[in-house]
Amino acid sequence: MTWSVNVHTTTTTDTEPSIIATFDNAKYIFGTSENTGRAFLQNNGNWKRSRALFFSQTRVEKMSGLPGLVMSFADATIRKLHLLGPPGLTHMIASMRMYIFRDSIQIQTSEIPWTTPAGSSSSPCYQDENITVYAIPVLPSLATHSPSRSSEPSAPANSPIEPTQELPEKRKREPSPEGPRKRQNPGSRSPARIALSDGLLELIQQKGFTPETLTGDLEDEYRRMIIHTMFPNLKPNLLPTKEETAENRRRSRQGMKKEATPPLAENENIDIDSQRRTRGSLPNGFQKQLPRFVAPLPPSTSPPTLSYFVVGPRYRGKFDVEKARELGIVGPDRGKLTRGESITIRVKAGVSDELVERVVRPEEVMGESTPPSAFLILDIPTIDLIPSLINSFKTTELYHSVWSEDPAAWKPSSDRLLRTIFHQCGKGVLEDERYKTFMRGFGSEVYHMVASREHCPDPVTFTSAAYNQLRLSRLDEKMFPTPQYSLTGKKDLSTIPGLPTRIQPMTPNLQHRYHPLSPPAMGQTALEADRFHPPATGARPIEFSENMQRAVTAAKENVERRLKKIEEGDVLKEVPGKDVSIVTLGTGGSLPSKYRNVLSTFIRIPGWGNVLLDVGEGTWGQLTRNYGLDGTPYTAWDAIRDLKCIFVSHIHGDHHIGLAHLLAKRRLLDPAPAHPLYLVSIRNVHIYLREMSDVHDLGLTDPFNPSSNGVIPILSETLHYRSVGKYLTTGMWQVGGDEPWLDFQTSVQNGQEMCRSLGLEWFKTADVHHRARCFGMSFKHQDGWGITFSGDTMPTENLVRIGADTTVLIHESTMADFDAEMAIKKGHSTMGQAIEIGKRMNAKNILLTHFSARYPKLPPSLSNQVAREGPDAKNLIVFGFDHLNLTLGEMWKMAYYTPAIYCNINDTLEEDVESLPGTPTHAARPRAS
């Protein structure tokens, strides 16, 4: 069996390190930050046979890529997945219940305690036939902590829910009837079965049950029940594997474990992938806030991390056929020897013909076995963690086989061979003498891969989209800016004295093969696929087709002529809000692709502040590529510092999975913002953010007593254009809860404060027609311009009403016109329908976005229409692309640029197998949104 370890992503402005160990039959992923899934598409990789995911911290920057990845795993028929990480992992996964449901996968979580019981420091946290993984808790040097309930490890089990201890004198109850284990029908409505303790079962059966009242083991059991509800593994349309078939036979012989059906919630009218969820499967309390998670360690400016020591399999030596033949060993006995078993044979005793028994040991006919290869992943974000890391290696016998406190005394071990160390280092760690000495303690043969924002380059991650942008920048470098990147680190590793000799930056697509063994090398496919960096650096020219060159020349000439007319006063040049900018950070629908990220639109109002419409996964990374982190006139940090309003239209993941990460980044601003950030959305979005805040502070504030710069919740329903002054209490549009922070009038007042802070005359929402509770919105600025946003919707009159005479309509156009029936089925609009809505509301500009990955090209008929109507069209049509930088005063240029944009698409399009309708994929099918 071959196996290798490769760098999937590294430390850049839009990714964190992700390391993948690959075997013939399984993959193991360490770290899933934002854009982990999209990077698979860019690198032409695949996630088939992924078996376990490991996390160093339960912080959003380390885990933001998990929700999208899990949905893609399930859609790619991965049946079981094991997640391992620090305390808080189970709580984080359960907090995603409002927007993730996949009935074809089972998720098991195991939490690794920060404090290790005496004598168990060398016990693996995970082990199977391929790898053995040891977790290394690394704590800040000044942290003081004591064992608590939350620090106890979760019991791994085959069942996703297991009580952590047997409750005394448990009441006997009859199990719910269950037939033989068979493959489920796709339309099965049977509620998921799950083993529950009597204590939890009695509580959740009580009227008015509130999960927040749970304590001790029951609250953890409840979270695991929620995870089982999210991922019940009903296996529709899937045949069992050989291993599962054998397991079913074994369990049938031994008798099935008794299982109980969780009591169902009285009202299941919530926004969670409803078309994929079996009715009657939600337990009581599902819609209410989770029990509060209390961290087992005190707060620290240097949060603890987990590092991982991973040991691969031992490979037996070569079988000596000649020696076996001399001994007369044949058939099954050879197999026993290769498996490490001794055998007994009968041989002649000396010169006589008498036969005597002789024991043959494996080492007599087997060559010397190869010691297991191993790798080490170290996550050390601050120098405060260095003493704890070193102490772990000093005091744990296991690590003495690969490390020596005295570098000069190091010698290789026959037990295991450490091949690679992946260092994730924060500021000052590599320069610290203690850490350099620690690194040298692993000997001179180990390869050290370093991910550090101080020392590593920041190349573009999504080179396919960036190459398109680079080409279009020749058309208009202001409207199509080249993504921010750097191919050199701020500091060169070679300038740091005392580092090991085999050290290099951690580079994406770097692969180290362990069996058969070969040195680390870059994947050739990834190098060939990078069409951005060579022309961006001038190493290769940008080549335009004749059609493209003619289109670019014509566009520039037309723009110059019109600018001259504006200067001469021949055409109207004063546009209200002409300097207001709209940046389409993400324009894809449902799931990301090579060319489009999921939805997010950034609006910058000079002198007032910024507004963000939806926040798909990777939004922060898109902001950083557009504005840069430093060295630019207006950085991504400035963008979120000036952010005053975020509007999230609905609960489908492609519209908000990047929200928590963005709020976490805002929390890092120093000095802090001087104003609050208003978050306008539905209850379920606010609920999951509150739950995540238990684990990672997102800066949320009390709406009744808001801080000067916190995140203030506003409920979309309270800004409805036909509001009756209170929430609806029944039906799809009911608010869904009764928490104090939902107070209607408080939300209205906060909405008024938001309008004042942004200079808005009004901000209105409207219910739109989607498969989940979804709101569109419209606002008008006191300077006379306005913007309307559709969210996800079929054509709806409500949007026309609130957006009448708007300056810009930003409307989803998921489907092509020839897919109108599919648009109805999925609750979306076609491009033609979106344009018609814009014309009916008399929108001056119609910006189309949220394009399905099914259509790598846009319909030529629409290109011809835009060019024919020109910049003076009553309703100018603009097609959104990632990183398109528009201003209200210059949107007319797109009428001239559109033909060149189409030529560019035709010239550069790469065949994306996963984007083409009707073709099998290596990644995922388009998801509901």
Residue pairs with C-beta under 8 A, 6 or more apart in sequence:
1 23
1 24
1 25
1 130
1 313
1 515
2 23
2 24
2 513
2 515
2 516
3 21
3 22
3 23
3 24
3 130
3 312
3 313
3 513
3 514
3 515
4 21
4 22
4 511
4 512
4 513
4 514
5 19
5 20
5 21
5 22
5 375
5 419
5 420
5 511
5 512
5 514
6 19
6 20
6 22
6 509
6 510
6 511
6 512
6 523
7 17
7 18
7 19
7 422
7 449
7 506
7 507
7 508
7 509
7 510
7 511
8 18
8 19
8 20
8 29
8 36
8 39
8 40
8 43
8 45
8 508
8 509
9 15
9 16
9 17
9 18
9 33
9 35
9 36
9 39
9 461
9 508
10 17
10 451
10 456
10 505
10 506
10 507
10 508
11 17
11 424
11 451
11 452
11 453
11 456
11 506
12 456
12 458
12 459
12 461
13 458
13 484
13 621
13 624
13 625
13 629
13 636
14 34
14 35
14 461
14 462
14 618
14 620
14 621
14 622
14 624
14 625
15 33
15 34
15 35
15 36
15 39
15 461
15 621
16 31
16 33
16 34
16 61
16 62
16 424
17 31
17 33
17 422
17 424
17 451
17 506
18 29
18 30
18 31
18 32
18 33
18 36
18 39
18 65
19 29
19 30
19 31
19 375
19 377
19 422
20 27
20 28
20 29
20 30
21 27
21 28
21 30
21 130
21 131
21 310
21 312
21 375
23 130
25 49
25 130
26 49
26 50
26 51
26 128
26 130
27 47
27 48
27 49
27 50
27 51
28 50
28 51
28 52
28 53
28 54
28 130
28 131
28 133
28 310
29 36
29 47
29 50
29 52
29 53
29 54
30 53
30 54
30 56
30 308
30 377
31 54
31 55
31 56
31 62
32 53
32 55
32 62
32 63
32 65
32 66
32 69
33 61
33 62
33 63
33 64
33 65
34 61
34 64
34 65
34 617
34 618
34 620
34 621
34 658
34 661
35 65
35 461
35 462
35 592
35 617
35 618
35 621
36 65
36 69
37 47
37 65
37 68
37 69
37 72
37 591
37 592
37 617
37 923
37 924
38 462
38 592
38 593
38 594
38 597
38 617
38 618
39 45
39 461
39 462
39 508
40 46
40 47
40 923
41 592
41 593
41 594
41 912
41 914
41 923
42 461
42 462
42 463
42 464
42 529
42 594
43 508
43 509
43 523
43 525
43 526
43 529
44 525
44 526
44 529
46 922
46 923
47 69
47 72
47 73
47 76
47 78
47 923
48 76
48 78
48 922
49 78
50 73
50 78
50 81
51 80
51 81
51 82
51 128
52 81
52 82
52 83
52 84
52 126
53 66
53 81
53 82
53 83
53 84
54 84
54 85
54 126
54 133
54 306
54 308
55 62
55 63
55 83
55 84
55 85
55 86
55 89
55 306
56 62
56 85
56 86
56 305
56 306
56 307
56 308
56 377
56 379
56 424
57 85
57 86
57 303
57 304
57 305
57 306
57 379
58 85
58 86
58 87
58 88
58 89
58 91
58 92
58 695
58 696
59 303
59 664
59 695
59 696
60 660
60 661
60 664
60 692
60 696
60 698
61 661
61 664
63 85
63 92
64 617
64 657
64 658
64 660
64 661
65 617
66 83
66 93
67 96
67 99
67 100
67 617
67 653
67 657
68 591
68 592
68 617
68 653
68 654
68 657
70 81
70 100
70 102
70 105
70 107
70 231
71 100
71 102
71 653
71 924
71 927
72 591
72 923
72 924
73 81
73 105
74 102
74 104
74 105
74 231
75 102
75 924
75 925
75 927
76 921
76 922
76 923
76 924
77 104
77 238
78 105
79 104
79 105
79 106
79 233
79 235
79 238
79 241
79 244
80 105
80 106
80 108
80 233
81 105
81 106
81 107
81 108
82 108
82 109
82 110
82 126
83 89
83 93
83 107
83 108
83 109
83 110
84 109
84 110
84 111
84 112
84 125
84 126
84 133
84 135
85 109
85 111
85 112
85 306
86 111
86 112
86 114
86 137
86 304
86 305
86 306
87 111
87 112
87 113
87 114
87 150
87 151
87 295
87 296
88 111
88 150
88 293
88 295
88 694
88 695
89 109
89 110
89 111
90 109
90 111
90 154
90 220
90 223
90 224
90 227
91 223
91 290
91 293
91 691
91 694
91 695
92 692
92 695
93 107
93 109
93 223
93 227
93 230
94 223
94 224
94 226
94 227
94 230
94 290
94 691
95 290
95 688
95 691
95 692
96 230
96 688
97 226
97 227
97 229
97 230
97 272
97 286
97 688
98 270
98 271
98 272
98 651
98 684
98 685
98 687
98 688
99 271
99 272
99 273
99 651
99 652
99 653
99 656
99 657
99 684
99 688
100 230
100 272
100 273
100 653
101 230
101 231
101 272
101 273
101 276
101 277
102 230
102 231
102 276
103 231
103 232
103 233
103 234
103 236
103 276
103 277
103 278
104 233
104 234
104 235
104 236
104 238
105 231
105 233
106 160
106 231
106 232
106 233
107 160
107 227
107 230
107 231
108 156
108 157
108 160
109 154
109 224
109 227
110 125
110 126
110 153
110 154
110 156
111 153
111 154
112 125
112 135
112 137
112 153
112 306
113 137
113 151
113 152
113 153
113 296
114 137
114 139
114 145
114 151
114 296
114 297
114 304
115 137
115 145
115 147
115 151
115 296
116 137
121 392
121 395
121 396
121 398
122 134
122 396
122 397
122 398
123 134
124 132
124 133
124 134
125 133
125 134
125 135
126 132
126 133
127 133
129 313
130 312
130 313
131 310
131 311
131 312
131 313
132 310
132 311
133 308
133 309
133 310
133 311
134 308
134 309
134 310
134 311
134 398
135 306
135 307
135 308
136 306
136 307
136 308
136 309
136 389
136 392
137 304
137 306
137 388
137 392
138 304
138 305
138 306
138 307
138 379
138 380
138 385
138 388
138 389
138 392
139 145
139 297
139 304
139 385
139 388
140 300
140 301
140 302
140 303
140 304
140 382
140 384
140 385
140 388
141 384
141 385
141 386
141 387
141 388
142 300
142 384
143 297
143 298
143 300
143 302
143 304
144 298
145 151
145 296
145 297
145 298
147 296
148 294
148 296
149 216
149 217
149 220
149 296
150 293
150 294
150 295
150 296
151 296
151 297
152 164
154 164
154 220
154 224
155 162
155 164
159 194
159 195
159 257
160 194
160 224
160 227
160 228
160 231
161 194
161 195
161 196
161 221
161 224
161 225
161 228
162 195
162 224
163 195
163 196
163 197
163 217
163 221
164 217
164 220
164 221
165 217
167 197
167 198
167 199
170 197
170 198
171 198
173 198
173 201
173 260
175 258
175 259
175 260
176 193
176 259
176 260
176 261
178 193
178 256
178 259
180 252
181 248
181 251
181 252
181 256
183 235
183 238
183 239
183 240
184 190
184 234
184 235
184 236
185 236
186 236
186 237
188 234
188 236
188 278
189 278
189 279
189 280
190 234
190 278
191 261
191 262
191 264
191 278
191 280
191 281
192 228
192 229
192 232
192 234
192 261
192 262
192 278
192 281
193 259
193 260
193 261
194 225
194 228
194 229
194 259
194 260
194 261
194 262
195 257
195 258
195 259
195 260
196 221
196 225
196 260
196 262
197 218
197 221
199 218
200 214
200 218
200 221
200 222
200 225
201 260
201 262
201 263
203 209
203 213
203 214
203 218
204 222
204 262
204 263
204 283
204 284
204 285
205 263
205 284
209 284
209 285
210 285
210 288
211 219
211 222
211 285
211 288
211 289
211 290
211 291
212 288
212 289
212 290
212 291
212 292
213 291
214 222
214 291
215 291
219 291
222 285
222 290
222 291
223 290
223 291
225 262
225 283
226 283
226 286
226 290
229 262
229 281
229 282
229 283
229 286
232 281
234 278
240 248
251 257
262 283
262 284
263 283
263 284
264 280
264 281
264 282
264 283
264 284
265 282
265 283
265 284
265 285
265 286
265 287
266 284
267 287
268 279
268 280
268 282
268 286
269 731
269 732
269 734
269 736
270 282
270 286
270 287
270 684
270 736
271 650
271 651
271 652
271 682
271 684
271 772
271 773
272 651
272 684
272 772
273 652
273 928
274 771
274 772
275 771
275 928
276 928
287 684
287 736
287 737
288 737
289 687
289 690
289 691
289 739
290 691
290 694
292 694
293 691
293 694
293 695
294 694
295 695
297 304
300 384
301 382
301 384
302 381
302 382
302 384
302 385
303 381
304 385
305 379
305 380
305 381
305 385
306 379
307 376
307 377
307 378
307 379
307 380
307 389
308 376
308 377
309 374
309 376
309 398
309 399
310 374
310 375
310 376
310 377
311 372
311 373
311 374
311 416
312 372
312 373
312 374
312 514
312 515
313 372
314 369
314 370
314 371
314 372
315 369
315 370
315 515
316 338
316 340
316 366
316 369
317 366
317 367
317 368
317 369
317 370
318 366
318 367
319 334
319 337
319 338
319 365
319 366
319 367
320 365
320 366
320 367
323 364
323 365
324 330
324 334
324 337
324 365
327 345
327 347
327 360
327 364
327 365
328 345
328 347
329 337
329 343
329 345
329 360
329 365
333 343
333 345
336 342
336 343
337 343
337 360
337 362
337 365
337 366
338 362
338 366
340 362
341 362
342 359
342 360
342 361
342 362
343 359
343 360
344 357
344 358
344 359
344 360
345 357
345 358
345 360
346 355
346 356
346 357
346 358
347 355
347 356
347 358
348 354
348 355
348 356
349 355
349 356
370 515
371 413
371 414
371 415
371 416
371 417
372 415
372 416
372 417
373 416
373 417
373 418
373 419
373 514
373 515
373 517
374 402
374 416
374 417
374 418
374 419
375 418
375 419
375 420
375 421
375 422
375 512
376 402
376 418
376 420
376 421
376 422
377 421
377 422
377 424
378 389
378 421
378 422
378 423
378 424
379 424
380 386
380 389
380 423
380 424
380 425
380 426
380 429
380 435
381 424
381 425
381 426
381 429
382 426
382 427
382 428
382 429
383 426
383 428
383 429
383 432
383 435
386 429
386 432
386 434
386 435
386 438
387 434
389 438
390 434
390 438
392 399
393 399
393 400
393 403
393 405
393 438
393 441
394 405
401 413
401 415
401 416
402 413
402 416
402 417
402 418
402 442
403 410
403 418
403 441
403 442
404 410
404 411
404 441
404 443
405 441
406 441
407 437
407 440
407 441
407 443
410 441
410 442
410 443
411 443
412 443
412 445
418 442
418 443
418 446
419 446
419 447
419 512
419 514
419 517
420 446
420 447
420 448
420 449
420 512
420 520
421 439
421 442
421 446
421 447
421 448
421 449
422 449
422 451
422 506
423 430
423 439
423 448
423 449
423 450
423 451
423 452
423 506
424 451
424 452
425 435
425 450
425 451
425 452
425 455
426 452
427 453
427 454
429 435
429 452
430 436
430 450
430 452
430 454
430 455
430 493
430 496
430 499
431 496
433 498
436 496
436 498
436 499
437 498
439 448
439 499
439 500
439 503
440 498
440 500
442 500
444 500
444 501
444 502
445 502
446 500
446 502
447 502
447 503
447 504
447 512
447 519
447 520
448 499
448 500
448 502
448 503
448 504
449 504
449 505
449 506
449 507
449 510
449 520
450 456
450 493
450 503
450 504
450 505
450 506
451 505
451 506
452 489
452 505
453 490
454 489
454 490
454 491
455 489
455 490
455 491
455 492
455 493
455 496
455 505
456 489
456 505
456 506
457 486
457 487
457 488
457 489
457 505
458 485
458 486
458 487
459 485
459 486
459 487
459 508
459 533
460 466
460 483
460 485
460 532
460 533
460 536
460 625
461 508
461 621
462 594
462 597
463 529
463 530
463 531
463 532
463 533
464 529
464 531
464 532
464 594
464 595
464 910
465 594
465 595
465 596
465 597
465 882
465 883
466 482
466 483
466 485
466 532
466 536
466 625
467 531
467 532
467 535
467 908
468 595
468 881
468 904
468 905
468 908
469 480
469 481
469 482
469 483
469 881
469 882
469 883
470 482
470 532
470 535
470 536
470 542
471 542
471 544
471 548
471 904
471 907
471 908
472 479
472 480
472 881
472 900
472 901
472 904
473 480
473 481
473 482
474 542
474 544
474 552
475 552
475 555
475 556
475 897
475 900
475 901
476 559
476 893
476 897
478 885
479 884
479 885
479 886
479 890
479 893
479 894
479 897
480 883
480 884
480 885
481 626
481 883
481 885
482 536
483 625
483 626
483 883
484 624
484 625
484 626
484 627
484 628
484 629
484 632
485 533
485 536
485 625
487 533
487 537
489 505
493 499
493 503
493 504
493 505
507 522
508 526
509 522
509 523
509 525
509 526
509 527
510 520
510 521
510 522
510 523
511 520
511 521
511 522
511 523
512 518
512 519
512 520
512 521
531 908
533 539
534 540
535 541
535 542
544 552
544 907
545 903
545 907
547 903
547 906
547 907
548 900
548 903
548 904
548 907
551 899
551 900
551 902
551 903
552 900
554 896
554 899
554 900
555 896
555 897
555 899
555 900
558 896
559 893
559 896
562 571
562 871
562 892
562 896
565 571
566 573
567 573
571 872
575 785
575 888
575 889
576 783
576 784
576 785
576 807
576 888
577 605
577 781
577 783
577 784
577 785
577 807
577 888
577 889
578 887
578 888
578 889
578 890
579 606
579 887
579 888
579 889
580 603
580 604
580 605
580 606
580 781
580 785
580 887
580 888
581 603
581 604
581 885
581 886
581 887
582 601
582 602
582 603
582 787
582 808
582 810
582 847
582 885
582 886
582 887
582 888
583 601
583 602
583 603
583 604
583 626
583 883
583 884
583 885
583 886
584 601
584 847
584 849
584 880
584 881
584 882
584 883
584 884
584 886
585 597
585 600
585 601
585 602
585 619
585 622
585 623
585 626
585 882
585 883
586 592
586 596
586 597
586 598
586 599
586 600
586 601
586 616
586 618
586 619
586 622
586 882
587 596
587 597
587 599
587 849
587 850
587 851
587 880
587 881
587 882
587 884
588 595
588 596
588 597
588 598
588 599
588 616
588 654
588 850
588 851
588 852
588 853
588 882
589 598
589 599
589 654
589 812
589 814
589 828
589 850
589 851
589 852
589 853
589 926
589 929
590 598
590 654
590 814
590 852
590 853
590 926
590 927
590 928
590 929
591 598
591 654
591 853
591 924
591 926
591 927
592 598
592 616
592 617
592 618
593 853
593 912
593 914
593 915
594 910
594 912
594 915
595 856
595 882
595 912
596 851
596 853
596 881
596 882
597 616
597 617
597 618
597 619
597 622
597 882
598 616
598 617
598 618
598 654
598 655
598 657
598 658
599 614
599 616
599 654
599 655
599 812
599 849
599 850
600 612
600 613
600 614
600 615
600 616
600 619
600 622
600 658
601 612
601 613
601 614
601 789
601 810
601 849
601 880
602 610
602 611
602 612
602 613
602 623
602 626
602 639
603 610
603 611
603 612
603 613
603 787
604 610
604 639
604 642
605 611
605 758
605 759
605 781
607 759
608 644
608 757
608 758
608 759
608 781
609 642
609 643
609 644
609 645
609 675
609 757
609 758
610 639
610 640
610 642
610 643
610 644
610 645
611 643
611 644
611 645
611 646
611 647
611 758
611 779
612 619
612 643
612 645
612 646
612 647
612 662
613 647
613 649
613 777
613 789
613 810
614 647
614 648
614 649
614 655
614 656
614 791
615 646
615 648
615 655
615 656
615 657
615 658
615 659
615 662
616 654
616 655
616 656
616 657
616 658
617 653
617 654
617 657
617 658
618 658
619 658
619 659
619 661
619 662
620 636
620 658
620 661
620 662
620 665
622 882
622 883
623 636
623 639
623 640
624 636
625 883
626 636
626 883
626 885
627 634
627 635
627 636
627 638
627 639
628 635
628 636
629 635
629 636
629 637
637 669
640 662
640 665
640 666
640 669
641 666
641 669
641 673
642 673
643 666
643 673
643 677
644 675
644 676
644 677
644 678
644 754
644 757
644 758
645 677
645 678
645 679
645 680
645 754
645 758
645 763
646 659
646 662
646 677
646 678
646 679
646 680
646 681
647 680
647 681
647 777
647 789
648 655
648 656
648 659
648 679
648 680
648 681
648 682
648 685
649 655
649 681
649 768
649 774
649 775
649 776
649 777
649 789
649 791
649 792
650 682
650 770
650 772
650 773
650 774
650 775
650 791
650 792
651 682
651 684
651 685
651 772
651 773
652 772
652 792
652 928
652 929
653 927
653 929
654 927
654 929
655 791
655 792
655 929
656 681
656 685
659 685
659 689
660 689
660 692
660 696
660 698
663 677
663 689
663 698
663 699
663 700
663 711
664 696
664 697
664 698
666 673
666 677
666 699
666 711
667 697
667 698
667 699
672 709
673 709
674 708
674 709
675 708
675 709
675 757
676 701
676 706
676 707
676 708
676 709
676 710
676 711
676 712
676 757
677 699
677 709
677 710
677 711
677 712
678 711
678 712
678 714
678 750
678 751
678 753
678 754
678 757
679 685
679 686
679 689
679 711
679 712
679 713
679 714
680 714
680 715
680 716
680 719
680 751
680 754
680 763
680 765
680 777
681 713
681 714
681 715
681 716
682 715
682 716
682 717
682 736
682 773
682 775
683 715
683 735
683 736
683 737
683 742
684 736
686 713
686 715
686 741
687 737
689 698
689 700
689 711
690 700
692 698
693 700
698 711
699 709
699 710
699 711
700 710
700 711
700 713
701 707
701 710
701 711
701 712
702 741
703 712
703 713
703 741
703 743
703 746
703 747
703 750
704 740
704 741
704 743
704 746
706 712
706 750
712 750
712 754
713 741
713 747
713 750
714 747
714 750
714 751
714 754
715 727
715 735
715 742
715 744
715 747
716 765
716 775
716 777
717 723
717 727
717 728
717 733
717 735
717 765
718 727
718 744
718 747
718 748
718 751
719 748
719 751
719 763
719 764
719 765
719 777
720 764
720 765
720 766
720 767
720 775
721 764
721 765
721 766
721 798
721 801
721 802
725 744
726 744
727 734
727 735
727 742
727 744
728 734
728 735
732 773
733 767
733 773
735 742
751 763
754 760
754 763
755 761
755 762
755 763
755 779
758 779
758 781
759 781
759 782
759 783
760 779
760 780
760 781
760 782
761 779
761 780
761 781
761 782
762 779
762 780
763 777
763 778
763 779
764 777
764 778
764 779
764 802
765 775
765 776
765 777
765 802
766 775
766 776
766 777
766 778
766 796
766 798
766 799
766 801
766 802
767 773
767 774
767 775
767 798
768 774
768 775
768 776
768 790
768 791
768 792
768 793
768 794
768 796
768 798
768 799
769 793
769 794
769 795
769 796
769 827
770 791
770 792
770 793
770 794
770 827
770 828
771 826
771 827
771 928
774 791
774 792
774 793
775 791
776 788
776 789
776 790
776 791
776 793
776 796
776 798
776 799
776 802
776 803
777 788
777 789
777 791
777 802
778 786
778 787
778 788
778 789
778 799
778 802
778 803
778 806
779 786
779 787
780 786
780 806
785 807
785 888
786 803
786 805
786 806
786 807
786 808
787 806
787 807
787 808
787 810
788 799
788 802
788 803
788 806
788 808
788 809
788 810
788 841
788 843
789 809
789 810
789 811
790 799
790 809
790 810
790 811
790 812
790 829
790 834
790 837
791 812
792 812
792 814
792 827
792 828
792 850
792 929
793 799
793 812
793 827
793 828
793 829
794 823
794 824
794 827
794 828
794 829
794 833
795 829
795 833
795 834
795 836
795 837
796 837
799 811
799 837
799 841
800 837
800 840
800 841
803 809
803 841
803 843
804 841
804 842
805 841
805 842
805 843
806 841
806 842
806 843
806 844
807 843
807 844
807 845
807 888
808 843
808 844
808 845
808 846
808 847
808 888
808 891
809 837
809 838
809 841
809 843
809 845
809 846
809 847
810 847
810 849
810 880
811 829
811 834
811 837
811 838
811 846
811 847
811 848
811 849
812 828
812 829
812 834
812 848
812 849
812 850
813 829
813 830
813 831
813 833
813 834
813 835
813 848
813 849
813 850
813 851
814 823
814 826
814 828
814 829
814 830
814 850
814 851
814 852
814 929
815 822
815 823
815 826
815 828
815 829
815 830
815 831
815 852
815 854
816 830
816 831
816 854
816 855
816 859
817 830
817 831
817 832
817 833
817 859
819 830
819 854
820 830
820 833
823 829
823 830
823 833
826 928
826 929
828 850
829 837
831 848
831 858
831 859
831 862
834 846
834 848
835 846
835 848
835 875
835 877
838 846
838 875
838 877
839 846
839 874
839 875
842 874
842 875
843 875
844 874
844 875
844 876
845 875
845 876
845 878
845 888
845 891
846 875
846 876
846 877
846 878
847 878
847 880
847 886
848 877
848 878
848 879
848 880
849 880
850 929
851 858
851 880
852 926
853 912
853 914
853 915
853 926
854 915
854 916
854 917
854 926
856 905
856 909
856 912
856 915
856 916
857 905
857 906
857 909
858 879
858 902
858 905
860 902
862 877
862 879
863 898
863 899
863 901
863 902
865 877
866 873
866 876
866 877
866 879
866 894
866 895
866 898
867 895
867 898
867 899
869 876
869 877
869 895
870 895
871 892
871 893
871 895
871 896
872 892
873 895
876 891
876 892
876 894
876 895
878 886
878 891
878 894
879 894
879 898
879 901
881 901
886 894
913 919
913 920
913 921
913 922
914 921
914 922
914 923
914 924
